[in-house]
Amino acid sequence: MSVAYVLVNCDLGFEETIMEDLNHMKFVKEVHGTFGAYDIITKIEHAKAEKVREAITFNIRKLPHVRSTLTLMGIPGQS
């Protein structure tokens, strides 16, 4: 199972909207608002690492009002 944590920076005032959009994506397992440089952290899981990359590139980063993302990929076998 491939796991990634995506930190999302969004336009001011759109945090709740983006969190709701993320919660409706099938590959997203957790969504939390955060304080600091990033506004949201989300956990993504899929059997294939390529599908995780596609989900981030073509779904999360394309959401309206998402300004930037930072992706942290899990290392298989380390938990």
PDB file of N, CA, C and O in Angstrom:
ATOM      1  N   MET A   1       0.843  -1.176   0.000  1.00  0.00           N
ATOM      2  CA  MET A   1       0.000   0.000   0.000  1.00  0.00           C
ATOM      3  C   MET A   1       0.889   1.241   0.000  1.00  0.00           C
ATOM      4  O   MET A   1       1.766   1.382   0.852  1.00  0.00           O
ATOM      5  N   SER A   2       0.661   2.128  -0.948  1.00  0.00           N
ATOM      6  CA  SER A   2       1.390   3.391  -1.012  1.00  0.00           C
ATOM      7  C   SER A   2       0.632   4.444  -0.224  1.00  0.00           C
ATOM      8  O   SER A   2      -0.585   4.582  -0.346  1.00  0.00           O
ATOM      9  N   VAL A   3       1.378   5.184   0.587  1.00  0.00           N
ATOM     10  CA  VAL A   3       0.790   6.223   1.432  1.00  0.00           C
ATOM     11  C   VAL A   3       1.519   7.526   1.185  1.00  0.00           C
ATOM     12  O   VAL A   3       2.744   7.555   1.062  1.00  0.00           O
ATOM     13  N   ALA A   4       0.744   8.618   1.111  1.00  0.00           N
ATOM     14  CA  ALA A   4       1.329   9.947   0.989  1.00  0.00           C
ATOM     15  C   ALA A   4       0.565  10.899   1.892  1.00  0.00           C
ATOM     16  O   ALA A   4      -0.649  10.784   2.065  1.00  0.00           O
ATOM     17  N   TYR A   5       1.298  11.835   2.460  1.00  0.00           N
ATOM     18  CA  TYR A   5       0.696  12.927   3.215  1.00  0.00           C
ATOM     19  C   TYR A   5       0.894  14.185   2.385  1.00  0.00           C
ATOM     20  O   TYR A   5       2.013  14.506   1.985  1.00  0.00           O
ATOM     21  N   VAL A   6      -0.192  14.888   2.132  1.00  0.00           N
ATOM     22  CA  VAL A   6      -0.119  16.079   1.299  1.00  0.00           C
ATOM     23  C   VAL A   6      -0.482  17.293   2.146  1.00  0.00           C
ATOM     24  O   VAL A   6      -1.577  17.373   2.703  1.00  0.00           O
ATOM     25  N   LEU A   7       0.450  18.233   2.234  1.00  0.00           N
ATOM     26  CA  LEU A   7       0.208  19.500   2.907  1.00  0.00           C
ATOM     27  C   LEU A   7      -0.307  20.476   1.862  1.00  0.00           C
ATOM     28  O   LEU A   7       0.299  20.630   0.802  1.00  0.00           O
ATOM     29  N   VAL A   8      -1.413  21.130   2.153  1.00  0.00           N
ATOM     30  CA  VAL A   8      -2.075  21.996   1.188  1.00  0.00           C
ATOM     31  C   VAL A   8      -2.095  23.427   1.705  1.00  0.00           C
ATOM     32  O   VAL A   8      -2.474  23.682   2.848  1.00  0.00           O
ATOM     33  N   ASN A   9      -1.687  24.348   0.860  1.00  0.00           N
ATOM     34  CA  ASN A   9      -1.805  25.779   1.136  1.00  0.00           C
ATOM     35  C   ASN A   9      -2.888  26.304   0.212  1.00  0.00           C
ATOM     36  O   ASN A   9      -2.835  26.081  -0.998  1.00  0.00           O
ATOM     37  N   CYS A  10      -3.880  27.005   0.776  1.00  0.00           N
ATOM     38  CA  CYS A  10      -5.003  27.462  -0.038  1.00  0.00           C
ATOM     39  C   CYS A  10      -5.267  28.949   0.168  1.00  0.00           C
ATOM     40  O   CYS A  10      -4.714  29.581   1.068  1.00  0.00           O
ATOM     41  N   ASP A  11      -6.124  29.486  -0.690  1.00  0.00           N
ATOM     42  CA  ASP A  11      -6.520  30.881  -0.568  1.00  0.00           C
ATOM     43  C   ASP A  11      -7.266  31.077   0.741  1.00  0.00           C
ATOM     44  O   ASP A  11      -8.003  30.198   1.188  1.00  0.00           O
ATOM     45  N   LEU A  12      -7.069  32.233   1.346  1.00  0.00           N
ATOM     46  CA  LEU A  12      -7.693  32.578   2.619  1.00  0.00           C
ATOM     47  C   LEU A  12      -9.212  32.458   2.523  1.00  0.00           C
ATOM     48  O   LEU A  12      -9.833  33.003   1.611  1.00  0.00           O
ATOM     49  N   GLY A  13      -9.794  31.743   3.469  1.00  0.00           N
ATOM     50  CA  GLY A  13     -11.230  31.599   3.539  1.00  0.00           C
ATOM     51  C   GLY A  13     -11.798  30.398   2.806  1.00  0.00           C
ATOM     52  O   GLY A  13     -13.004  30.158   2.873  1.00  0.00           O
ATOM     53  N   PHE A  14     -10.965  29.637   2.108  1.00  0.00           N
ATOM     54  CA  PHE A  14     -11.449  28.485   1.345  1.00  0.00           C
ATOM     55  C   PHE A  14     -11.046  27.147   1.971  1.00  0.00           C
ATOM     56  O   PHE A  14     -11.193  26.102   1.338  1.00  0.00           O
ATOM     57  N   GLU A  15     -10.548  27.172   3.186  1.00  0.00           N
ATOM     58  CA  GLU A  15     -10.097  25.960   3.851  1.00  0.00           C
ATOM     59  C   GLU A  15     -11.223  24.924   3.973  1.00  0.00           C
ATOM     60  O   GLU A  15     -11.035  23.757   3.628  1.00  0.00           O
ATOM     61  N   GLU A  16     -12.382  25.348   4.459  1.00  0.00           N
ATOM     62  CA  GLU A  16     -13.507  24.429   4.665  1.00  0.00           C
ATOM     63  C   GLU A  16     -13.990  23.825   3.340  1.00  0.00           C
ATOM     64  O   GLU A  16     -14.300  22.636   3.272  1.00  0.00           O
ATOM     65  N   THR A  17     -14.051  24.641   2.303  1.00  0.00           N
ATOM     66  CA  THR A  17     -14.491  24.173   0.986  1.00  0.00           C
ATOM     67  C   THR A  17     -13.549  23.112   0.445  1.00  0.00           C
ATOM     68  O   THR A  17     -13.988  22.078  -0.058  1.00  0.00           O
ATOM     69  N   ILE A  18     -12.255  23.370   0.550  1.00  0.00           N
ATOM     70  CA  ILE A  18     -11.263  22.414   0.054  1.00  0.00           C
ATOM     71  C   ILE A  18     -11.277  21.136   0.883  1.00  0.00           C
ATOM     72  O   ILE A  18     -11.149  20.040   0.337  1.00  0.00           O
ATOM     73  N   MET A  19     -11.431  21.270   2.198  1.00  0.00           N
ATOM     74  CA  MET A  19     -11.497  20.083   3.046  1.00  0.00           C
ATOM     75  C   MET A  19     -12.703  19.220   2.678  1.00  0.00           C
ATOM     76  O   MET A  19     -12.607  17.993   2.663  1.00  0.00           O
ATOM     77  N   GLU A  20     -13.821  19.849   2.387  1.00  0.00           N
ATOM     78  CA  GLU A  20     -15.007  19.092   1.975  1.00  0.00           C
ATOM     79  C   GLU A  20     -14.767  18.384   0.644  1.00  0.00           C
ATOM     80  O   GLU A  20     -15.136  17.221   0.480  1.00  0.00           O
ATOM     81  N   ASP A  21     -14.146  19.089  -0.309  1.00  0.00           N
ATOM     82  CA  ASP A  21     -13.818  18.468  -1.600  1.00  0.00           C
ATOM     83  C   ASP A  21     -12.886  17.274  -1.413  1.00  0.00           C
ATOM     84  O   ASP A  21     -13.080  16.230  -2.035  1.00  0.00           O
ATOM     85  N   LEU A  22     -11.878  17.427  -0.561  1.00  0.00           N
ATOM     86  CA  LEU A  22     -10.933  16.334  -0.309  1.00  0.00           C
ATOM     87  C   LEU A  22     -11.631  15.132   0.316  1.00  0.00           C
ATOM     88  O   LEU A  22     -11.338  13.990  -0.039  1.00  0.00           O
ATOM     89  N   ASN A  23     -12.541  15.377   1.231  1.00  0.00           N
ATOM     90  CA  ASN A  23     -13.253  14.286   1.906  1.00  0.00           C
ATOM     91  C   ASN A  23     -14.121  13.470   0.952  1.00  0.00           C
ATOM     92  O   ASN A  23     -14.501  12.347   1.282  1.00  0.00           O
ATOM     93  N   HIS A  24     -14.439  14.006  -0.215  1.00  0.00           N
ATOM     94  CA  HIS A  24     -15.250  13.284  -1.189  1.00  0.00           C
ATOM     95  C   HIS A  24     -14.417  12.504  -2.208  1.00  0.00           C
ATOM     96  O   HIS A  24     -14.974  11.843  -3.085  1.00  0.00           O
ATOM     97  N   MET A  25     -13.101  12.574  -2.100  1.00  0.00           N
ATOM     98  CA  MET A  25     -12.228  11.839  -3.017  1.00  0.00           C
ATOM     99  C   MET A  25     -11.970  10.451  -2.447  1.00  0.00           C
ATOM    100  O   MET A  25     -11.625  10.306  -1.274  1.00  0.00           O
ATOM    101  N   LYS A  26     -12.139   9.425  -3.290  1.00  0.00           N
ATOM    102  CA  LYS A  26     -12.089   8.041  -2.807  1.00  0.00           C
ATOM    103  C   LYS A  26     -10.728   7.620  -2.259  1.00  0.00           C
ATOM    104  O   LYS A  26     -10.668   6.751  -1.389  1.00  0.00           O
ATOM    105  N   PHE A  27      -9.652   8.202  -2.733  1.00  0.00           N
ATOM    106  CA  PHE A  27      -8.308   7.807  -2.299  1.00  0.00           C
ATOM    107  C   PHE A  27      -7.860   8.546  -1.048  1.00  0.00           C
ATOM    108  O   PHE A  27      -6.839   8.192  -0.459  1.00  0.00           O
ATOM    109  N   VAL A  28      -8.602   9.563  -0.630  1.00  0.00           N
ATOM    110  CA  VAL A  28      -8.266  10.348   0.561  1.00  0.00           C
ATOM    111  C   VAL A  28      -8.815   9.636   1.789  1.00  0.00           C
ATOM    112  O   VAL A  28     -10.009   9.343   1.862  1.00  0.00           O
ATOM    113  N   LYS A  29      -7.944   9.360   2.752  1.00  0.00           N
ATOM    114  CA  LYS A  29      -8.333   8.631   3.954  1.00  0.00           C
ATOM    115  C   LYS A  29      -8.528   9.533   5.164  1.00  0.00           C
ATOM    116  O   LYS A  29      -9.337   9.221   6.038  1.00  0.00           O
ATOM    117  N   GLU A  30      -7.799  10.655   5.233  1.00  0.00           N
ATOM    118  CA  GLU A  30      -7.919  11.591   6.355  1.00  0.00           C
ATOM    119  C   GLU A  30      -7.694  13.009   5.860  1.00  0.00           C
ATOM    120  O   GLU A  30      -6.910  13.243   4.941  1.00  0.00           O
ATOM    121  N   VAL A  31      -8.395  13.957   6.484  1.00  0.00           N
ATOM    122  CA  VAL A  31      -8.219  15.376   6.187  1.00  0.00           C
ATOM    123  C   VAL A  31      -8.284  16.135   7.509  1.00  0.00           C
ATOM    124  O   VAL A  31      -9.199  15.928   8.306  1.00  0.00           O
ATOM    125  N   HIS A  32      -7.301  17.022   7.740  1.00  0.00           N
ATOM    126  CA  HIS A  32      -7.269  17.806   8.973  1.00  0.00           C
ATOM    127  C   HIS A  32      -6.821  19.233   8.661  1.00  0.00           C
ATOM    128  O   HIS A  32      -5.904  19.445   7.867  1.00  0.00           O
ATOM    129  N   GLY A  33      -7.469  20.195   9.286  1.00  0.00           N
ATOM    130  CA  GLY A  33      -6.999  21.570   9.218  1.00  0.00           C
ATOM    131  C   GLY A  33      -5.789  21.729  10.117  1.00  0.00           C
ATOM    132  O   GLY A  33      -5.682  21.052  11.140  1.00  0.00           O
ATOM    133  N   THR A  34      -4.876  22.614   9.749  1.00  0.00           N
ATOM    134  CA  THR A  34      -3.652  22.808  10.527  1.00  0.00           C
ATOM    135  C   THR A  34      -3.354  24.293  10.713  1.00  0.00           C
ATOM    136  O   THR A  34      -3.875  25.140   9.986  1.00  0.00           O
ATOM    137  N   PHE A  35      -2.517  24.592  11.688  1.00  0.00           N
ATOM    138  CA  PHE A  35      -1.970  25.922  11.878  1.00  0.00           C
ATOM    139  C   PHE A  35      -0.555  25.918  11.318  1.00  0.00           C
ATOM    140  O   PHE A  35       0.111  24.883  11.327  1.00  0.00           O
ATOM    141  N   GLY A  36      -0.097  27.045  10.840  1.00  0.00           N
ATOM    142  CA  GLY A  36       1.279  27.142  10.354  1.00  0.00           C
ATOM    143  C   GLY A  36       1.337  27.498   8.888  1.00  0.00           C
ATOM    144  O   GLY A  36       0.415  28.112   8.350  1.00  0.00           O
ATOM    145  N   ALA A  37       2.414  27.116   8.246  1.00  0.00           N
ATOM    146  CA  ALA A  37       2.651  27.475   6.846  1.00  0.00           C
ATOM    147  C   ALA A  37       1.655  26.822   5.899  1.00  0.00           C
ATOM    148  O   ALA A  37       1.382  27.364   4.829  1.00  0.00           O
ATOM    149  N   TYR A  38       1.112  25.678   6.268  1.00  0.00           N
ATOM    150  CA  TYR A  38       0.121  24.985   5.442  1.00  0.00           C
ATOM    151  C   TYR A  38      -1.213  24.960   6.173  1.00  0.00           C
ATOM    152  O   TYR A  38      -1.260  24.981   7.403  1.00  0.00           O
ATOM    153  N   ASP A  39      -2.295  24.915   5.406  1.00  0.00           N
ATOM    154  CA  ASP A  39      -3.633  25.013   5.966  1.00  0.00           C
ATOM    155  C   ASP A  39      -4.298  23.670   6.227  1.00  0.00           C
ATOM    156  O   ASP A  39      -5.129  23.550   7.127  1.00  0.00           O
ATOM    157  N   ILE A  40      -3.934  22.659   5.442  1.00  0.00           N
ATOM    158  CA  ILE A  40      -4.597  21.356   5.498  1.00  0.00           C
ATOM    159  C   ILE A  40      -3.553  20.255   5.331  1.00  0.00           C
ATOM    160  O   ILE A  40      -2.594  20.407   4.574  1.00  0.00           O
ATOM    161  N   ILE A  41      -3.745  19.154   6.039  1.00  0.00           N
ATOM    162  CA  ILE A  41      -2.959  17.949   5.786  1.00  0.00           C
ATOM    163  C   ILE A  41      -3.938  16.834   5.451  1.00  0.00           C
ATOM    164  O   ILE A  41      -4.975  16.690   6.098  1.00  0.00           O
ATOM    165  N   THR A  42      -3.604  16.053   4.443  1.00  0.00           N
ATOM    166  CA  THR A  42      -4.458  14.944   4.036  1.00  0.00           C
ATOM    167  C   THR A  42      -3.613  13.693   3.817  1.00  0.00           C
ATOM    168  O   THR A  42      -2.466  13.764   3.376  1.00  0.00           O
ATOM    169  N   LYS A  43      -4.202  12.566   4.133  1.00  0.00           N
ATOM    170  CA  LYS A  43      -3.533  11.269   3.954  1.00  0.00           C
ATOM    171  C   LYS A  43      -4.178  10.558   2.776  1.00  0.00           C
ATOM    172  O   LYS A  43      -5.401  10.441   2.697  1.00  0.00           O
ATOM    173  N   ILE A  44      -3.341  10.086   1.862  1.00  0.00           N
ATOM    174  CA  ILE A  44      -3.808   9.395   0.668  1.00  0.00           C
ATOM    175  C   ILE A  44      -3.237   7.981   0.673  1.00  0.00           C
ATOM    176  O   ILE A  44      -2.071   7.770   1.007  1.00  0.00           O
ATOM    177  N   GLU A  45      -4.067   7.024   0.301  1.00  0.00           N
ATOM    178  CA  GLU A  45      -3.625   5.632   0.195  1.00  0.00           C
ATOM    179  C   GLU A  45      -4.130   5.029  -1.102  1.00  0.00           C
ATOM    180  O   GLU A  45      -5.253   5.296  -1.532  1.00  0.00           O
ATOM    181  N   HIS A  46      -3.288   4.211  -1.720  1.00  0.00           N
ATOM    182  CA  HIS A  46      -3.689   3.432  -2.893  1.00  0.00           C
ATOM    183  C   HIS A  46      -2.705   2.281  -3.019  1.00  0.00           C
ATOM    184  O   HIS A  46      -1.566   2.367  -2.559  1.00  0.00           O
ATOM    185  N   ALA A  47      -3.151   1.219  -3.641  1.00  0.00           N
ATOM    186  CA  ALA A  47      -2.296   0.042  -3.808  1.00  0.00           C
ATOM    187  C   ALA A  47      -1.080   0.339  -4.680  1.00  0.00           C
ATOM    188  O   ALA A  47      -0.026  -0.273  -4.503  1.00  0.00           O
ATOM    189  N   LYS A  48      -1.218   1.276  -5.621  1.00  0.00           N
ATOM    190  CA  LYS A  48      -0.126   1.594  -6.542  1.00  0.00           C
ATOM    191  C   LYS A  48       0.368   3.022  -6.334  1.00  0.00           C
ATOM    192  O   LYS A  48      -0.425   3.961  -6.261  1.00  0.00           O
ATOM    193  N   ALA A  49       1.688   3.174  -6.239  1.00  0.00           N
ATOM    194  CA  ALA A  49       2.292   4.493  -6.043  1.00  0.00           C
ATOM    195  C   ALA A  49       1.955   5.435  -7.191  1.00  0.00           C
ATOM    196  O   ALA A  49       1.772   6.632  -6.969  1.00  0.00           O
ATOM    197  N   GLU A  50       1.871   4.927  -8.392  1.00  0.00           N
ATOM    198  CA  GLU A  50       1.548   5.757  -9.558  1.00  0.00           C
ATOM    199  C   GLU A  50       0.166   6.389  -9.412  1.00  0.00           C
ATOM    200  O   GLU A  50      -0.034   7.534  -9.817  1.00  0.00           O
ATOM    201  N   LYS A  51      -0.781   5.663  -8.844  1.00  0.00           N
ATOM    202  CA  LYS A  51      -2.133   6.192  -8.640  1.00  0.00           C
ATOM    203  C   LYS A  51      -2.139   7.287  -7.580  1.00  0.00           C
ATOM    204  O   LYS A  51      -2.921   8.233  -7.669  1.00  0.00           O
ATOM    205  N   VAL A  52      -1.282   7.165  -6.592  1.00  0.00           N
ATOM    206  CA  VAL A  52      -1.153   8.223  -5.580  1.00  0.00           C
ATOM    207  C   VAL A  52      -0.634   9.493  -6.242  1.00  0.00           C
ATOM    208  O   VAL A  52      -1.162  10.579  -6.000  1.00  0.00           O
ATOM    209  N   ARG A  53       0.383   9.367  -7.065  1.00  0.00           N
ATOM    210  CA  ARG A  53       0.942  10.517  -7.773  1.00  0.00           C
ATOM    211  C   ARG A  53      -0.103  11.172  -8.669  1.00  0.00           C
ATOM    212  O   ARG A  53      -0.222  12.397  -8.699  1.00  0.00           O
ATOM    213  N   GLU A  54      -0.854  10.360  -9.393  1.00  0.00           N
ATOM    214  CA  GLU A  54      -1.893  10.892 -10.271  1.00  0.00           C
ATOM    215  C   GLU A  54      -2.979  11.613  -9.476  1.00  0.00           C
ATOM    216  O   GLU A  54      -3.461  12.666  -9.892  1.00  0.00           O
ATOM    217  N   ALA A  55      -3.358  11.053  -8.348  1.00  0.00           N
ATOM    218  CA  ALA A  55      -4.383  11.677  -7.512  1.00  0.00           C
ATOM    219  C   ALA A  55      -3.952  13.062  -7.056  1.00  0.00           C
ATOM    220  O   ALA A  55      -4.751  13.999  -7.052  1.00  0.00           O
ATOM    221  N   ILE A  56      -2.701  13.187  -6.676  1.00  0.00           N
ATOM    222  CA  ILE A  56      -2.182  14.482  -6.223  1.00  0.00           C
ATOM    223  C   ILE A  56      -2.099  15.453  -7.389  1.00  0.00           C
ATOM    224  O   ILE A  56      -2.562  16.589  -7.286  1.00  0.00           O
ATOM    225  N   THR A  57      -1.519  15.018  -8.486  1.00  0.00           N
ATOM    226  CA  THR A  57      -1.290  15.895  -9.639  1.00  0.00           C
ATOM    227  C   THR A  57      -2.583  16.314 -10.323  1.00  0.00           C
ATOM    228  O   THR A  57      -2.765  17.491 -10.635  1.00  0.00           O
ATOM    229  N   PHE A  58      -3.472  15.376 -10.557  1.00  0.00           N
ATOM    230  CA  PHE A  58      -4.649  15.657 -11.379  1.00  0.00           C
ATOM    231  C   PHE A  58      -5.922  15.941 -10.597  1.00  0.00           C
ATOM    232  O   PHE A  58      -6.902  16.412 -11.174  1.00  0.00           O
ATOM    233  N   ASN A  59      -5.931  15.665  -9.295  1.00  0.00           N
ATOM    234  CA  ASN A  59      -7.132  15.923  -8.504  1.00  0.00           C
ATOM    235  C   ASN A  59      -6.912  17.015  -7.456  1.00  0.00           C
ATOM    236  O   ASN A  59      -7.572  18.053  -7.489  1.00  0.00           O
ATOM    237  N   ILE A  60      -5.999  16.781  -6.540  1.00  0.00           N
ATOM    238  CA  ILE A  60      -5.807  17.731  -5.446  1.00  0.00           C
ATOM    239  C   ILE A  60      -5.251  19.057  -5.944  1.00  0.00           C
ATOM    240  O   ILE A  60      -5.785  20.115  -5.612  1.00  0.00           O
ATOM    241  N   ARG A  61      -4.195  19.013  -6.729  1.00  0.00           N
ATOM    242  CA  ARG A  61      -3.558  20.262  -7.174  1.00  0.00           C
ATOM    243  C   ARG A  61      -4.417  21.057  -8.146  1.00  0.00           C
ATOM    244  O   ARG A  61      -4.170  22.244  -8.361  1.00  0.00           O
ATOM    245  N   LYS A  62      -5.425  20.419  -8.737  1.00  0.00           N
ATOM    246  CA  LYS A  62      -6.320  21.100  -9.677  1.00  0.00           C
ATOM    247  C   LYS A  62      -7.545  21.706  -9.001  1.00  0.00           C
ATOM    248  O   LYS A  62      -8.332  22.389  -9.656  1.00  0.00           O
ATOM    249  N   LEU A  63      -7.720  21.468  -7.699  1.00  0.00           N
ATOM    250  CA  LEU A  63      -8.867  22.049  -7.011  1.00  0.00           C
ATOM    251  C   LEU A  63      -8.784  23.576  -7.035  1.00  0.00           C
ATOM    252  O   LEU A  63      -7.705  24.142  -6.861  1.00  0.00           O
ATOM    253  N   PRO A  64      -9.919  24.243  -7.250  1.00  0.00           N
ATOM    254  CA  PRO A  64      -9.909  25.705  -7.194  1.00  0.00           C
ATOM    255  C   PRO A  64      -9.451  26.182  -5.813  1.00  0.00           C
ATOM    256  O   PRO A  64      -9.828  25.604  -4.794  1.00  0.00           O
ATOM    257  N   HIS A  65      -8.655  27.217  -5.789  1.00  0.00           N
ATOM    258  CA  HIS A  65      -8.171  27.887  -4.576  1.00  0.00           C
ATOM    259  C   HIS A  65      -7.046  27.143  -3.863  1.00  0.00           C
ATOM    260  O   HIS A  65      -6.633  27.562  -2.782  1.00  0.00           O
ATOM    261  N   VAL A  66      -6.539  26.049  -4.437  1.00  0.00           N
ATOM    262  CA  VAL A  66      -5.328  25.416  -3.899  1.00  0.00           C
ATOM    263  C   VAL A  66      -4.141  26.182  -4.469  1.00  0.00           C
ATOM    264  O   VAL A  66      -3.964  26.254  -5.685  1.00  0.00           O
ATOM    265  N   ARG A  67      -3.331  26.751  -3.584  1.00  0.00           N
ATOM    266  CA  ARG A  67      -2.195  27.567  -4.019  1.00  0.00           C
ATOM    267  C   ARG A  67      -0.928  26.742  -4.196  1.00  0.00           C
ATOM    268  O   ARG A  67      -0.170  26.952  -5.143  1.00  0.00           O
ATOM    269  N   SER A  68      -0.700  25.797  -3.276  1.00  0.00           N
ATOM    270  CA  SER A  68       0.496  24.956  -3.370  1.00  0.00           C
ATOM    271  C   SER A  68       0.303  23.703  -2.527  1.00  0.00           C
ATOM    272  O   SER A  68      -0.567  23.640  -1.660  1.00  0.00           O
ATOM    273  N   THR A  69       1.144  22.705  -2.808  1.00  0.00           N
ATOM    274  CA  THR A  69       1.127  21.467  -2.028  1.00  0.00           C
ATOM    275  C   THR A  69       2.560  21.032  -1.742  1.00  0.00           C
ATOM    276  O   THR A  69       3.494  21.410  -2.449  1.00  0.00           O
ATOM    277  N   LEU A  70       2.709  20.242  -0.708  1.00  0.00           N
ATOM    278  CA  LEU A  70       3.970  19.588  -0.378  1.00  0.00           C
ATOM    279  C   LEU A  70       3.624  18.143  -0.078  1.00  0.00           C
ATOM    280  O   LEU A  70       2.803  17.871   0.797  1.00  0.00           O
ATOM    281  N   THR A  71       4.237  17.220  -0.790  1.00  0.00           N
ATOM    282  CA  THR A  71       3.917  15.802  -0.646  1.00  0.00           C
ATOM    283  C   THR A  71       5.026  15.065   0.080  1.00  0.00           C
ATOM    284  O   THR A  71       6.204  15.216  -0.244  1.00  0.00           O
ATOM    285  N   LEU A  72       4.643  14.274   1.059  1.00  0.00           N
ATOM    286  CA  LEU A  72       5.556  13.411   1.796  1.00  0.00           C
ATOM    287  C   LEU A  72       5.110  11.978   1.548  1.00  0.00           C
ATOM    288  O   LEU A  72       4.031  11.573   1.981  1.00  0.00           O
ATOM    289  N   MET A  73       5.941  11.214   0.851  1.00  0.00           N
ATOM    290  CA  MET A  73       5.607   9.819   0.515  1.00  0.00           C
ATOM    291  C   MET A  73       6.161   8.878   1.587  1.00  0.00           C
ATOM    292  O   MET A  73       7.282   9.035   2.070  1.00  0.00           O
ATOM    293  N   GLY A  74       5.340   7.908   1.933  1.00  0.00           N
ATOM    294  CA  GLY A  74       5.784   6.887   2.873  1.00  0.00           C
ATOM    295  C   GLY A  74       6.790   5.942   2.214  1.00  0.00           C
ATOM    296  O   GLY A  74       6.772   5.758   0.997  1.00  0.00           O
ATOM    297  N   ILE A  75       7.650   5.355   3.009  1.00  0.00           N
ATOM    298  CA  ILE A  75       8.622   4.386   2.519  1.00  0.00           C
ATOM    299  C   ILE A  75       8.046   2.994   2.769  1.00  0.00           C
ATOM    300  O   ILE A  75       7.767   2.631   3.911  1.00  0.00           O
ATOM    301  N   PRO A  76       7.868   2.208   1.693  1.00  0.00           N
ATOM    302  CA  PRO A  76       7.297   0.856   1.871  1.00  0.00           C
ATOM    303  C   PRO A  76       8.110   0.041   2.871  1.00  0.00           C
ATOM    304  O   PRO A  76       9.340   0.035   2.830  1.00  0.00           O
ATOM    305  N   GLY A  77       7.412  -0.642   3.764  1.00  0.00           N
ATOM    306  CA  GLY A  77       8.086  -1.491   4.743  1.00  0.00           C
ATOM    307  C   GLY A  77       8.474  -0.794   6.032  1.00  0.00           C
ATOM    308  O   GLY A  77       8.884  -1.450   6.990  1.00  0.00           O
ATOM    309  N   GLN A  78       8.353   0.516   6.072  1.00  0.00           N
ATOM    310  CA  GLN A  78       8.655   1.257   7.296  1.00  0.00           C
ATOM    311  C   GLN A  78       7.362   1.851   7.826  1.00  0.00           C
ATOM    312  O   GLN A  78       6.695   2.641   7.158  1.00  0.00           O
ATOM    313  N   SER A  79       7.029   1.451   9.040  1.00  0.00           N
ATOM    314  CA  SER A  79       5.817   2.006   9.662  1.00  0.00           C
ATOM    315  C   SER A  79       5.986   2.107  11.156  1.00  0.00           C
ATOM    316  O   SER A  79       5.072   2.550  11.852  1.00  0.00           O
TER     317      SER A  79
END
